[in-house]
Amino acid sequence: MSLIWKYFYDEENNLVIPTTENMQDTLVISKQNNKTVAIEVDISDDEYGDSSSDSSWRQNLHSDNEDELVLDRVSNDDSEDSDTNFSDFEDNEAEIMVPDSESEEGDDPMRQLMGSKMWIYNPKDDIEFEKGQLFINVDAFRAVLKDYVIQKGFPLLRLKNERSRVTAICNAEGCQWRIHASPVADNITFQIKSYQPQHTCVMDKHCVEATSNWMAKKLVGVMRDHPNMTSKGVETKLKKYGMKPSKMQIFRSKNKVLNEIEGTHTESYSKLPKYAELLRNNNPNSICKIHYDRPNLLVEPKFLRIFISFRAQKLRFLEGCSSFVGFDGCFLKGPFGGVLLIAVALDANNSIFPIAFAVIEYENKDTWWWFFYYFQEFFGPFDNNIPLTFMTDRQKGWNLTYKEIFPDATKRHYCRHICSNFKSQFSRILLRSFFWKAAKSYDVVGYNEAMVSIKDINITVWRCLDKIPRSSWCRHVFSSQLKCDHVTNNFTESFNDWVGDLRGKPILTLVDGLRRMFIKKLHKRYQKGCTLTANITPRIAEKLTEISQASRKYEMHMASENTFEIGDLDRSYIVNLSKRICDCGTFQISGIPCKYAALGEKNWNITVKLSSQRTCI
């Protein structure tokens, strides 16, 4: 039951409200300026009983100390004063002006009273309750109560947990802590009516109220700004609330927060078509192909693969990178699995430059053929004058498909994978060292010496290596036109490490995360390139400095203006600077002067300088 009352002020400037019995009983609220306001009072709080009698309602209200309103019964002798007060009220009613919307909140005494006691969240301070505190609704009070229980670390027992009242006690034996709250007159705002703050129990940081859902709500804000926050960081954040979470709670709360921020893996797949449309519209001349499995129109399409490459990557690859591309795949860590395929090139600074990627269901002949088809469609046709070289592991599906689409391409294998395949035979350190010597040798002499040593130690290993084409793993037979001497997959493995935690994200987050990383990488390279003043890139310049320092210990004999003979212990190497060749093979295969060519170039510069001085004389 609810009543609409008007309140007024007595001679002592107290705000009074008439009660239901002949308007004689009043409720003293506070001292404010002379104003009249109509308010609605709800008298159906279950905490005080369901009596239908007005007198019993007043008796319960007067005897229950959980209501902060003070019941002041007015005697019959004061009835004349009451009439006088009401007559004053009627006389002044015409003079009352209705405040506008801007000044209403500041002038309304009830708003001022409620605003001063309204609970405001402050993350830097501990939560403290007090009698008379107000909360915007019951849900807000329950949330603050839960935070308080976790902060203080005690077991909570809710005696009443309804929309109309919340009563809770500490469930520890002998503890007197108790709180009761119920709505005020508007039936929405919650107020603490009674509160016993003292605790006699022992604090427990493993509070059962601290569920993974509660932890997730506390972590949403910080993980939006730091989505890659580690479990250690999550634990540190939650310790601020006075709790000690378990590893499983941290794991579950992190997953719930990431699902809230990034969406679930299932939802992510359904958003891919719209994402592909936006990507094509905002990145003209880029490629984004999605392949679905749909046997007939009655079946919902099932996602299988996606291939993405951007126009900026294509232009930079064709204009500033060598025609040497490494392919690799890494498993995705999501609930649906899958494989992330990547194509990585090397720029002029010998840094990795990703040019395309795809997400497929698994690696086999069909998926590799699909990947190479769109790679050729987007980047081709390639110049036949410069040999296109692909490098990958000895993946069976890859070997069967690349020749169909790129018949003129040369293949290389990761020497680390070859070594791993013969792990049982290469268990001895001496064998592994001879293998790497044979793979990295720039001339046939060094290769033959290493293979003879392997044959003497283990002829089975020698036979296995001899069956593998030398062009796929031995430097000394690499093309001198390509100017690339890589025999390992370090640059593709670096990309896998670069991707990092994205492998476990939903596919939409993975794809867009890679796009953002590519943008940052291209912009960083652009900024760095704008600061360069020399024609040689920093890494190559650093490498040339090291080579120049190493060349000082060799003996040189000048045969002609551009031809030198360099002695290194029991071997001699002929260097021809005009043809850019050396007997060691390094100059022509890598394109960078070897230590012997560097020594010859030093003396050639000295000779040119002396000749110019003589001409001037």
PyMOL commands that set and color helices and strands:
alter all, ss='L'
color gray80, all
select helices_A, chain A and resi 46-48+54-63+76-93+101-107+109-117+138-152+212-225+231-239+247-262+265-270+272-282+311-320+365-379+396-405+415-421+429-440+444-457+459-467+470-472+475-477+490-504+507-530+538-553+586-590+595-616
alter helices_A, ss='H'
color red, helices_A
select strands_A, chain A and resi 2-9+14-18+26-31+37-42+70-72+134-135+156-161+166-170+178-183+190-196+287-293+302-309+324-331+339-346+352-360+389-392+410-413+555-558+563-568+571-576+581-582
alter strands_A, ss='S'
color yellow, strands_A
deselect
rebuild
show_as cartoon
